[in-house]
Amino acid sequence: MRKFAGLDVGTTGAKIVVFGQDGALLDKVYQAYPSSRDKTKQELDASLLRDSVLSLFRRVLDKHPDLEGLGIASFGESFVCLDENDEPVYPILLYTDPRGKDECDRLIASVGEEAIEQKTGLKPHEMYSLPKLAYWKSHDPKGFSSVKKVFLMEDYCLYLLTGKRFIDYSLASRTLGFNLKEKGYDADIFRALGLDPSLLSTPVPAGTPVRGLREEFGPGHENFIVLPAGHDQFACSLGSMVLQPGQAMEGAGTVECIVPLVKDIPDLSALAKDNYNLVPYFDRGYLTYAFSYTGGAAVQWLLEKILPEAKAKAEETGKSIHEVLCEKYTHAPTGLLLLPHFAGAATPYMDLGSKAAILGMDLSTDASDLYLAVLEGVAYEAKLNLETLEKDGISVNGLIASGGGSKNPVWNQIKADVIGVPITLLDGEEAGARGSAMLVGIAAKAFASLEEAASAFVRVKGIVEPDPKAREAYAKTYSRYRKIYSAIRPLMEE
């Protein structure tokens, strides 16, 4: 059986998943690495990430000598600076790191916010790579003079394995220096920040193959395929079979992320005003990211901080904690309103100062009510995002669910009823690694198209349809939910 693999590089660890040509998951290895986080910095040790990825790859290559290739997907924005000896000059700054704000403000003053939005499809923000890179240059000019190469995580891993420097369009876009229409780095933006675009890897379409591993991996790997598979949400969309405009991947993980596909570029000014971006997606059009910082994280907060003993009690019944807490579910709203801003508000607000809130409790409110209210709150926030996107010219006719939250049938039904679209459930996990491996299969000529690869790798387990009666009831509650943020935000401490 032919074998293809996907490497998924995250902020807390990396994993490689090996698939057969029929899409069967054959093997999975994972390695964690710590991060350093406080109010003034959010960093990763570049050497630890490098060593972890190389260790993982060697383990997989030794165990699967017949592996034909590896696709690489990673988190975005963060980057590593290397000196002439390929040693890291600085730690990796995560997108949540506060550094780079002054440099971003300088960029806006020089180029103009609207001009940046029209060029990049992004609203300028210090979370992106270039403002943080400019931070190092302005605050440590001597150290920065030793920087010879700059990589985001995807192209850094590709470089570690092949010695070649290529980054796909979706990750290049997360730098804030990629011209969406011209498919290349924008000279005006780099010039305004005093940065040289040649420091970065060459942008190419996702799935562009590089053949041959570095000599240190031994002989016999001249035809081994390594390719950039995209930003993690980009790769997850492919692994979730998002191929037609109107479809959207719903990543029900720690972060709740909905990624719709649109054929043509809509009004970039309207999208940017609401903090949405656009990313080129093969020849199919563009993806945008709508997300909430706390999807599954809100559920985890409730179980760990508020209901720490509930899990043990549930296990005594032979049921999972989720099954027990869903027993009161009646296909109707709980009557509670929960704003899931436990880590601030993501799109469309992008307001880290916003806080979570629970409204409508009384002395009869119990653990099950709170649990279901969390599920509803995440669903309401998703609906708010999709309504905002539709106003901005991007509509969704169905969601394709992935991530751990998609295993909860009650949550799936609540989302379908609240949002009002069918939700397709997939058989299998690891959507990001799956999408990456699919691209390797195409590069290896095992599949002739994205559709053919998807037919082998992605299988539909079921479809959750909205219940008309429940949808009507949730719509009434949602009309009140839409008012919560603006009503209570002024009461939150800045």
Disulfide bonds with the S-S distance in Angstrom:
none
